[in-house]
Amino acid sequence: MYQNYVFSFYGTLVDIKTNEEKPKVWEKMSLYYGYFGAVYNPEEMREVYEKTVKKFLESNKKSKHPEIDIEDVFYKLFKVKEVQPKKKVAREAARVFRMLTTEKIGLYEGVGEALQLLRDKGKKLYLLTNAQSKFVQPELKLLGIEQFFDGIYCSSDYGVCKPSETIFNKLLQEEGLKKKETLVVGNEYSMDIKGANNAGIDALFIRTNLTSTLAQEEPCKFQVMDGTLVDVVSMTGTR
């Protein structure tokens, strides 16, 4: 019987659509920076942003699956223009960017019910996601599910992404979890399921509208090919 459930976030619990291609995003971001004396035109800002992201990823040698903290990117965009704001200004810039690029965000059907069922059964719930903590933390509150989780682990805080076993082991060690009592739940074979396999943890794959159609299937303990998170609760013997 599993005592600990480790969920991915986007594509597993949360249905989201973002778009960084919209010209309006860069128009508004360049305006935002201009108010702090960092003057960009929209095209220049997008170019510098993309180059900075690439440079930071390439300089991260922690893993063959590197991650960056997006706040560092937005801070660098100020420094390029010889402006050095307080860190919280770069943090807010990142959140403004997220707001401008988000076209849709909401919970999948059954998510709230399933998380409540698991909590009622005394299960420990964790979030392990390839994502920016500066985005995840406020979005958990926005979606009303923050209170369900005993721990939140975002790749941006560790400089490494799934499927590296490093981030899985970090969660296990910090929370004192036993592998045999833990189940990873995710919608991506190439990250969630492969990562769980790398770390020696059982996994459940749930297919959603955001699941990659190109990823090679990975072996896993359970699969939900057409259902909701409530089916996950039933399938793992906790209902």
N, C-alpha and C positions, 0 to 999 in steps of 0.2 A: 504493500500500500504506500503510495507516495504521500509524503508529508510536506514537500516543498515544490512549488510550481514556479518556473522561471519563464516569463513571457517576453516575446519581442513586442514592440510597440506599434510602429507604423506597418500597416498591412496585416497585422494580427489582431490587435485590439482596435486600431484606429484607421478609418478610411480617410485618406488625405490626398489632395491634389495641389501641387505647387507649380509655379511657372516663373522661372527667372528670365525668360525670354522677352517678356513684355517691356516695350520701351518706357512705359509709364513708371515701372519700377525704378529704372535708373534715372529718370527725370526727377522723381521724388527723393531718391537717395542723394543725388548730387545737390539738390536744394537743401536737404537736411545738413549735409556736410558744410555747405556754404555758410550756414548760420553760425558755424564755429570757426569760420575763417579758412576752411579747407576747400578751396574753390576748384571744382571739376565741371567739365561738361559731361553729359550722360554717357557718351560713347567712350570717353577717356576713363571714366570711373569704372565702367564695366570691364574694360581691357585691363586696368590695373588690378581690379578685384580678381579676375580669372588668373592672371599671372601670379598673383600673391598666393592664391590657393594652391596652385601647381608647385610653386617654390617651397611652400611649407610642407606639402606632402612629400616632396622629393628629399627634403632635409631631415625628415623623421626616419631614423634608422632603427627604431625599436623593433620593428617587425616587418615582414613582407606584406602585412595588412595594416598599413599606417593610417592614423587618423589625426586630424587637427582640431584645435579649438577655434571656432569661427570668430570668437571675440578677439583673438589675436590678429585675425585678418582685418577686421574693421578698425582695430587700433592702428595697424600698419598703414591703413589708408589715410589716417590723420597724419602720421609721421612723414609720409611721402610729401605732404604739403607743409611740412615743418610746423605742424600743430601737435601739441602734446597735451591732450585732455586727461581728465581723471578717468580711471578704468571704467567707472560706471557709465560714462558717456559712450564708450565703445560698446559696452554691454547693451545699452539702450538702442544704439545704432543697429546692432544685430537683431534685436527684437522688432524694430521698425521694418527692417528688411524682411523678416519672417512674415509680418503682418501684410506687407505689400505683395509678397509672392504667393501667399496662401489663397487658393481659390475655393477650396472646400475642406472642411475638417469635421469629423463626427465619429461616434462609436459605431462599430458593427452591431447588427442585431444580436441581442442576447448577452452582450459583454457585461453589462452591469449586473444582470441576473446571475451569470456564471461566477463572477468574482464574489458576489455576496454568498452564493451557495458554498463556495470553497472556504470562505472565511467562517461561515456558520459551522462548517465541519472541523474547524480548528487548524486549517492548512495555513502554511506560511507562503506568501506571494511576493515575488520579486520581478523586477523589470530589468532586462538585459538587452540593450538596444544599440544598434549602430546609428547613433544620432547625437545631436548637440544638446548638452544639458541645459543650455540657455534657452532652448526651445521646448524641450520636454517638460521641464518643471512647471512653467506657466500653463502649458497645454494640458497637463494632468489636472490642474486646478480648473481650467476652463471646461473640461469635459466631465468633471465631478467624480473622478476615480482615484485621486491621490491617496485617500484614506485607506484604500485596500492594500497598499503595498508596504512590506516590511523593509524593503531596500530597493534603491534605484541605481542602476549601473549604466552609465552612458559612455560610449566609446570615446567621446571627446575629452573625458576626464582622465583617460588612461593612455591615450596616444596609440591605441591599437583597436582594430575592428574584429568582429566575427568574420571568418570562421577560426581565427587564432584561438587555440585553447587557453592562451594566457588570460584573457578576460573572463572566461568561464571559471578558471581556477582561482582567479582573484575573488570572485563572488563566493565560491565555495569556502575559501580560506577565511575571508573576512566575516562571513556569516556562520561559520562552523557547521556547514551542511555536509551530510553524507551523500555520496553519489547515488547509492542504491535507493535512497529515499527521495530523490530529486528527479523531476521531469521537466524538460525543456519543451516549450510550445512555441512554434513559429511557422511562418508562411513561406519561408525561402529554404529550399534544399541546400543551396550553395553557401549559405551563411549560418542559419539556425541549426539545421539538421547536421550538416557537415561539422560545424563547430562542436555540437554536442557529442558527436561520434569521436572527434579528436580528443575531447576531454573525458571520454568514457562515461557519458551520462545518457540515460534513456531520453528519447525525444518523440514528440508528436508533431506531425506535419498537418497543418490546416490550410487548404487551398482557398484563396480569396481573389478578388478582382485585381489585387496588386501583386499577386504571385508572378514571378518571372516565368515566361513560357519557354525560355531558352535553357534554363538550368537543368543539369543532369540529375536524375533522381538519385537520392541517397537512401540507404537502408535506415529504417526507423521502427520503433516499437508500435506506433499507432499512426493511422492516417484518417483524416476527415476530408474527403474530397468534395462533399456537397453538404454543408451543414453549418451550424453556429457553434459558438463557444460553449453553449449549454450541452451540446453533444460531446464535447471534450470532457466535461464533468461526468457525464453518464458513462462514457467509454472507459474512463480510468477508474471506475468502481467507487466513485465518491458520492453518488446520488442515492 
